[in-house]
Amino acid sequence: MLDAVLPLIALATLIAGSLALFGLDSLDGPLQVALVMCAAIAALIALKNGHTWQQVQSAGQEAMGSVTSAVFILLAVGALIGTWNLSGTIPTLVYYGIQVLSPSWFYAATAIICGIVALSIGSSWTTAATIGVGLVGIATLLDVSAAITAGAVISGAYLGDKTSPLSETTILTAQMAGVDPREHIKRQVWTSGPAFLIALAVFFVLGLVRAPDVQDAVATSTELADLDQLFWISPVNLLPLVLLIVLSVRKAPASLALLVSSLFAGVLAAFTQQQVIADFIAGQGNMLVESIKATWLAMATGFHADTGLADVDRLVSRGGMSSMLFTLWLIFGAVTFGVLLERFGLITRLVDPMITSAKSTGRLFLTVFGCAFGLNIVAGDQYIALILPARIFRAEFARRGLAATNLSRLTADSGTVTSPLVPWNSCGAFMGATLGVSTLLYLPYAIFCYASPALSVLYGVTGFKIERVEPATVDPSPERSD
């Protein structure tokens, strides 16, 4: 037990120290160092227990392999944000969005828009990287809170990630719990629906707290005019977004769809934003060469503007694959630490006593939530937080006569939606880097991510919507050690 607890003590101590010494700047290096040190401590414990360095290396390679798709998605998102600014796609979304979204109901509208998009394409990451980025940009120009807006984006995005039949996490959770995906989605509605309504009510109240005034309206009109002068604003600029949605609906690999859309945006910019390209690379030569160079730079290091207008420059000067490197460093450290704990039995050593002490259904539900959320913190990856609880608790649920649909819903509520609340989790790191709002800043406003697991645990305590089956008579230990 001491072996299992020691890495967690190190994690808590080093992360607390990082935040105390560096504050929000800890995400720019210190926190990554803390996670690498925690992984080293876990490796030393494995060596002390008789495992070889080759086994430790193998676990590290497994960790790297588990995030390969996330690495390419992150790099593709960085490229997409850069070329979408170059092509005027994001400025066009902001330009039109400001004209139809009022500050009084902006947060609620943001959650609804992102919820609809995420339900349609089944991806919280793609939703945040496209519509979400534009909505945070609109918040900046409307002078409303970017942190609350990011919380609303995440609330809507994870509604879709959790309940869309196109979502890979939805399908994975159902498969791991042994449930038909359609049945899993039906049960999700009982927690996701009320949780999203709670989030909408909170966002609506938050929007009413700050009423827009005349000065804000004048400032917004000026900034709209500035955008229209800097970029050629037209619905044509939204074609990269349309292409991305089509590719996502047709289930193209996420990284490939994002790269295709970013390249298409670069080609489109050559025809629609020639002056922007010339200003970006200070070129006066061949337009074809300048367009290729501008697209290449936007994908590599992001798009940058120096107009003298602070809000506009801050809105469009973003993106590039290089902007995701700190995020990737964070994910590598966190996932390696988590895989070492899983591979060498430290997580199981912690969970077994929790299962034994969970005598009632309510305690069991609370234990599953604690395990899934704890894995999001310790392992730094939502897939580990989904897969392990489903594997560990599946036989226990069967032994107690609890239908597998209860476990699938609870695992999704506990593992999927809490992942963006942890700064070093792959989802939290992605959302912070993509939306340009620190995880610690948007954390209080990701209302859906609190309400959904709270309702799921509450159902377990009260017995509401808890389905029961004939208790299993087989010994659950073989299943749990699968």
C-alpha positions in Angstrom: 0.0 0.0 0.0 2.9 2.4 0.7 4.2 1.7 -2.8 0.8 2.6 -4.2 0.4 5.7 -2.1 3.9 7.2 -2.4 3.6 8.2 -6.1 0.3 10.0 -5.3 1.9 11.9 -2.5 4.7 12.9 -4.8 2.2 14.0 -7.4 0.2 16.1 -5.0 3.3 17.7 -3.5 5.0 18.5 -6.8 1.9 19.9 -8.4 1.0 22.0 -5.3 4.6 23.2 -5.3 4.5 24.1 -9.0 1.3 26.0 -8.6 2.5 27.8 -5.5 5.8 28.9 -7.0 4.7 29.7 -10.6 0.9 30.1 -10.6 -0.7 29.8 -14.0 2.8 30.0 -15.5 3.4 26.5 -14.2 1.8 25.1 -17.3 4.7 26.5 -19.4 7.2 24.0 -18.1 7.3 23.5 -14.3 4.2 21.3 -14.2 5.6 19.1 -17.0 8.8 18.7 -15.0 6.7 17.7 -11.9 5.0 14.9 -13.9 8.2 13.6 -15.4 9.6 13.4 -11.8 6.5 11.5 -10.7 7.0 9.0 -13.6 10.6 8.6 -12.4 9.4 7.8 -8.9 6.9 5.2 -10.2 9.7 3.6 -12.2 12.0 3.4 -9.2 9.2 1.7 -7.2 8.8 -0.8 -10.0 12.5 -1.5 -10.0 12.5 -1.9 -6.2 9.7 -4.5 -6.5 11.8 -6.7 -8.8 10.7 -5.5 -12.3 13.4 -4.9 -14.9 14.4 -1.7 -16.6 13.3 -3.3 -19.9 9.8 -3.7 -18.5 9.8 -0.1 -17.4 10.9 1.0 -20.9 8.2 -1.2 -22.4 5.6 0.5 -20.2 6.9 3.9 -21.3 6.7 2.9 -25.0 3.1 1.7 -24.4 2.3 5.2 -22.9 3.7 6.9 -26.0 1.8 4.6 -28.3 -1.5 5.3 -26.5 -1.3 9.0 -27.2 -0.1 8.8 -30.9 -3.5 9.8 -32.3 -3.8 12.7 -29.7 -0.4 13.9 -30.8 -1.4 14.2 -34.5 -4.7 15.7 -33.6 -3.1 18.4 -31.5 -0.5 19.2 -34.2 -3.3 19.3 -36.8 -5.4 21.6 -34.6 -2.5 24.0 -34.3 -2.1 24.1 -38.0 -5.9 24.5 -38.5 -6.1 27.5 -36.2 -3.2 29.2 -38.0 -4.6 28.8 -41.5 -8.2 29.5 -40.5 -7.0 32.9 -39.2 -5.0 33.4 -42.4 -8.0 32.6 -44.6 -10.4 34.8 -42.6 -12.5 31.8 -41.4 -12.2 32.6 -37.7 -12.5 36.4 -38.2 -15.6 35.7 -40.3 -17.2 33.5 -37.6 -16.5 36.3 -35.1 -17.8 39.0 -37.4 -21.1 37.3 -38.0 -21.3 36.0 -34.5 -21.1 39.4 -32.9 -24.0 40.6 -34.9 -26.4 37.9 -33.7 -25.2 37.1 -30.2 -26.1 39.4 -27.3 -24.0 39.5 -24.2 -27.1 38.8 -22.0 -27.6 35.3 -23.5 -24.2 34.8 -25.0 -23.0 32.0 -22.6 -26.2 30.0 -22.9 -26.1 30.3 -26.7 -22.5 29.2 -26.8 -23.3 26.0 -24.9 -26.3 25.3 -27.2 -24.3 25.9 -30.4 -21.4 23.7 -29.3 -23.8 21.0 -28.1 -25.5 20.9 -31.5 -22.2 20.8 -33.3 -20.7 18.1 -31.0 -23.8 15.9 -31.3 -23.6 16.2 -35.1 -19.9 15.3 -35.4 -19.3 13.3 -32.2 -16.1 15.1 -31.2 -15.5 17.5 -28.3 -12.0 18.3 -29.5 -13.0 19.2 -33.1 -15.9 21.3 -31.7 -13.7 23.2 -29.4 -11.0 23.7 -32.0 -13.4 25.2 -34.6 -16.6 26.7 -33.3 -15.2 27.0 -29.8 -12.2 29.1 -30.9 -14.5 31.5 -32.8 -16.9 31.9 -29.8 -14.0 32.7 -27.4 -12.9 35.3 -30.0 -16.4 36.8 -30.0 -16.3 36.9 -26.2 -13.1 39.0 -26.3 -14.7 41.6 -28.6 -18.0 41.6 -26.8 -16.1 42.2 -23.5 -17.6 39.2 -21.8 -15.7 36.6 -19.8 -13.5 34.3 -21.9 -13.3 31.9 -19.0 -17.1 31.5 -18.7 -17.3 31.2 -22.5 -14.7 28.5 -22.4 -16.7 26.7 -19.7 -19.8 27.0 -21.9 -17.9 25.7 -24.9 -16.7 22.6 -23.0 -20.2 22.0 -21.5 -21.7 21.9 -24.9 -18.8 20.0 -26.5 -18.9 17.2 -23.9 -22.7 16.9 -24.1 -22.0 15.7 -27.7 -18.9 13.7 -26.9 -20.9 11.8 -24.3 -24.2 11.2 -26.2 -23.5 11.2 -29.9 -23.6 7.9 -31.7 -20.6 9.2 -33.7 -18.4 9.6 -30.6 -15.6 7.2 -30.2 -15.7 7.5 -26.4 -19.4 6.7 -26.4 -18.7 3.5 -28.4 -15.7 2.6 -26.3 -17.5 3.0 -23.0 -20.4 0.8 -24.2 -18.0 -1.9 -25.5 -16.0 -2.0 -22.3 -19.1 -2.3 -20.1 -20.6 -4.9 -22.5 -23.6 -2.8 -23.5 -25.2 -2.1 -26.9 -24.2 1.5 -27.9 -27.8 2.5 -28.6 -28.9 1.3 -25.1 -25.9 3.1 -23.6 -26.9 6.4 -25.3 -30.6 6.0 -24.1 -29.4 5.7 -20.5 -27.0 8.7 -20.9 -29.9 11.0 -21.6 -31.2 10.6 -18.0 -28.1 12.3 -16.7 -26.9 14.3 -19.6 -30.2 16.0 -20.3 -30.8 17.4 -16.8 -27.1 18.2 -16.4 -27.1 20.3 -19.6 -30.4 22.1 -18.5 -28.7 23.0 -15.2 -25.7 24.3 -17.1 -27.9 26.4 -19.4 -29.7 27.9 -16.4 -26.4 28.9 -14.8 -25.1 30.4 -18.0 -28.2 32.3 -18.6 -28.0 33.8 -15.0 -24.3 34.6 -15.5 -25.2 36.4 -18.8 -27.9 38.5 -17.1 -25.5 39.6 -14.3 -23.6 41.9 -16.7 -25.9 44.0 -18.8 -24.3 45.5 -21.9 -24.0 49.3 -22.0 -23.8 51.9 -24.7 -20.1 52.3 -24.6 -19.7 48.5 -25.1 -21.9 48.7 -28.2 -19.9 51.5 -29.7 -16.6 49.7 -29.0 -17.9 46.5 -30.6 -19.1 48.4 -33.7 -15.6 49.9 -34.1 -14.0 46.5 -33.8 -16.4 45.0 -36.3 -15.4 47.7 -38.8 -11.7 47.0 -38.1 -12.2 43.3 -38.9 -14.0 44.1 -42.1 -11.1 46.3 -43.2 -8.4 43.8 -42.3 -10.0 40.8 -43.9 -12.3 40.2 -46.8 -15.4 39.0 -44.9 -17.7 36.7 -46.8 -19.6 33.4 -46.2 -17.1 32.0 -48.7 -14.6 32.0 -45.8 -16.7 29.4 -44.0 -16.0 26.7 -46.6 -13.1 25.2 -44.5 -15.6 24.7 -41.7 -18.1 23.1 -44.0 -15.5 20.8 -45.4 -14.4 19.8 -41.8 -18.0 19.0 -40.8 -18.6 16.9 -43.9 -15.3 14.9 -43.3 -16.2 14.4 -39.6 -19.7 13.2 -40.4 -18.3 10.8 -42.9 -16.0 9.5 -40.1 -12.7 10.5 -41.7 -9.8 10.2 -39.1 -9.8 13.3 -37.0 -6.2 14.3 -37.7 -6.6 13.8 -41.4 -9.8 15.8 -41.5 -8.2 18.7 -39.6 -5.1 18.7 -41.9 -7.2 18.6 -45.1 -9.3 21.5 -43.8 -6.3 23.5 -42.8 -4.6 23.0 -46.2 -7.9 23.9 -48.0 -8.0 27.1 -45.9 -4.5 28.0 -47.1 -5.5 27.5 -50.7 -8.7 29.6 -50.2 -6.6 32.4 -48.6 -4.6 32.7 -51.9 -7.8 33.8 -53.6 -9.6 35.7 -50.9 -7.0 37.2 -48.6 -4.1 38.3 -50.9 -3.5 41.5 -48.9 -3.5 39.6 -45.6 -0.9 37.2 -47.0 1.3 40.1 -48.3 1.2 41.8 -44.9 1.9 38.5 -43.1 5.1 37.6 -44.9 6.0 41.1 -46.0 6.2 39.9 -49.5 6.0 41.7 -52.8 6.9 39.0 -55.2 5.2 36.0 -56.9 1.7 35.5 -55.4 1.9 31.7 -55.7 5.1 31.5 -53.8 3.9 34.0 -51.2 0.7 31.9 -50.7 2.6 28.7 -50.2 5.0 30.4 -47.8 2.2 32.0 -45.8 0.3 28.7 -45.5 3.4 26.9 -44.5 4.3 29.4 -41.8 0.7 29.6 -40.5 0.7 25.8 -40.1 4.2 25.8 -38.4 4.3 28.8 -36.1 0.8 30.3 -36.5 -0.7 33.4 -38.0 0.4 36.8 -36.6 -1.0 40.2 -37.2 0.4 43.6 -36.1 -2.4 46.1 -36.8 -2.0 48.2 -33.6 -5.5 47.1 -32.5 -4.8 45.0 -29.4 -8.1 43.0 -29.3 -8.0 42.2 -33.0 -4.3 41.2 -32.9 -4.9 39.0 -29.9 -7.9 37.3 -31.7 -6.1 36.4 -34.9 -2.5 36.0 -33.8 -2.7 32.3 -32.8 -2.1 28.8 -33.9 0.7 26.8 -35.5 1.9 23.3 -34.6 4.6 24.9 -32.4 1.9 26.3 -30.1 1.0 22.7 -29.1 4.5 21.6 -28.0 4.1 22.5 -24.3 0.8 20.6 -24.3 2.4 17.5 -25.8 5.1 17.6 -23.2 2.4 17.8 -20.5 0.5 14.8 -22.0 3.7 12.7 -22.4 4.6 13.1 -18.7 1.1 12.5 -17.4 0.3 9.4 -19.5 3.7 7.8 -18.8 3.1 8.2 -15.1 -0.4 6.7 -15.4 0.7 3.7 -17.4 3.5 2.9 -15.0 1.0 2.9 -12.1 -1.4 0.6 -14.1 1.2 -1.8 -15.5 2.9 -2.5 -12.2 -0.3 -3.0 -10.2 -0.2 0.1 -8.1 -3.7 1.3 -9.1 -5.3 -2.1 -8.5 -3.7 -2.1 -5.0 -5.5 1.2 -4.3 -8.9 0.2 -5.8 -9.4 -3.3 -4.2 -10.0 -2.0 -0.7 -12.4 0.6 -2.0 -14.5 -2.1 -3.6 -14.5 -4.2 -0.5 -15.7 -1.3 1.7 -18.4 -0.2 -0.7 -21.3 -2.2 0.9 -24.3 -0.2 -0.5 -25.1 0.7 -4.1 -24.6 4.4 -3.4 -21.2 3.7 -2.0 -20.3 1.6 -5.0 -21.4 4.3 -7.4 -19.3 6.9 -5.4 -16.3 4.5 -5.6 -16.6 4.2 -9.4 -16.7 7.9 -9.7 -13.7 8.3 -7.4 -11.8 5.8 -9.4 -12.6 7.3 -12.8 -12.0 10.9 -11.7 -8.9 9.8 -9.8 -7.5 8.1 -12.9 -8.1 11.4 -14.9 -5.9 13.1 -12.3 -3.3 10.4 -11.8 -3.1 8.8 -15.3 -3.7 12.0 -17.3 -5.8 10.3 -20.0 -9.5 9.9 -20.3 -9.2 6.6 -22.1 -7.5 5.0 -19.1 -10.2 6.6 -16.9 -12.9 4.9 -19.1 -11.3 1.5 -19.7 -10.0 0.7 -16.2 -13.2 1.3 -14.2 -15.3 -0.6 -16.7 -12.9 -3.5 -16.5 -12.5 -3.4 -12.7 -16.1 -2.9 -11.7 -17.9 -4.9 -14.4 -18.0 -8.2 -12.5 -18.8 -6.5 -9.2 -21.9 -4.9 -10.8 -23.0 -8.3 -12.2 -22.4 -9.9 -8.8 -24.7 -7.3 -7.1 -27.4 -7.7 -9.8 -26.8 -4.2 -11.3 -27.3 -4.0 -15.0 -24.3 -3.2 -17.1 -26.0 -0.1 -18.4 -25.7 1.4 -15.0 -21.9 1.0 -15.2 -21.6 2.3 -18.7 -23.5 5.5 -17.8 -21.6 6.0 -14.6 -18.3 5.4 -16.2 -19.0 8.0 -19.0 -20.3 10.5 -16.4 -17.3 10.0 -14.3 -14.5 9.5 -16.8 -15.4 11.4 -20.0 -16.7 14.7 -18.6 -14.3 15.2 -15.8 -11.2 14.9 -18.0 -11.1 18.5 -19.2 -11.1 19.7 -15.5 -7.5 18.4 -15.0 -4.8 20.7 -16.4 -2.4 17.9 -17.1 -5.0 15.5 -18.5 -4.8 15.2 -22.3 -8.3 16.7 -22.5 -7.6 19.5 -20.1 -4.3 20.4 -21.7 -5.9 20.3 -25.2 -8.9 22.6 -24.2 -6.6 25.1 -22.4 -4.2 25.3 -25.4 -6.9 25.4 -28.1 -9.3 27.9 -26.5 -6.4 30.0 -25.2 -7.9 30.0 -21.6 -6.1 28.2 -18.8 -7.8 25.1 -17.4 -7.6 26.6 -13.9 -9.5 29.7 -15.2 -12.4 27.9 -17.0 -12.6 25.1 -14.4 -15.3 26.7 -12.2 -17.5 27.4 -15.2 -17.5 23.9 -16.9 -20.9 23.4 -15.2 -22.0 20.3 -17.2 -18.8 18.5 -16.1 -19.9 18.8 -12.5 -23.6 18.3 -12.9 -23.4 15.1 -14.9 -21.4 13.0 -12.5 -23.2 14.5 -9.5 -26.5 13.3 -10.9 -25.2 9.9 -11.8 -23.9 9.3 -8.2 -27.2 10.7 -6.9 -29.2 8.2 -8.9 -27.1 5.4 -7.4 -27.7 6.7 -3.8 -31.5 7.1 -4.3 -32.0 4.2 -6.7 -33.6 6.4 -9.3 -33.3 4.9 -12.9 -31.1 2.1 -11.5 -31.8 -1.1 -13.5 -31.4 -4.5 -11.9 -30.8 -8.0 -13.2 -30.4 -11.4 -11.8 -27.2 -11.4 -9.7 -24.3 -13.3 -11.2 -23.1 -16.4 -9.3 -19.6 -16.7 -10.8 -16.5 -15.6 -9.0 -15.7 -12.0 -10.1 -12.0 -12.2 -9.6 -11.1 -13.6 -13.1 -13.1 -10.9 -14.8 -11.5 -8.2 -12.7 -8.0 -9.4 -13.4 -8.7 -9.4 -17.2 
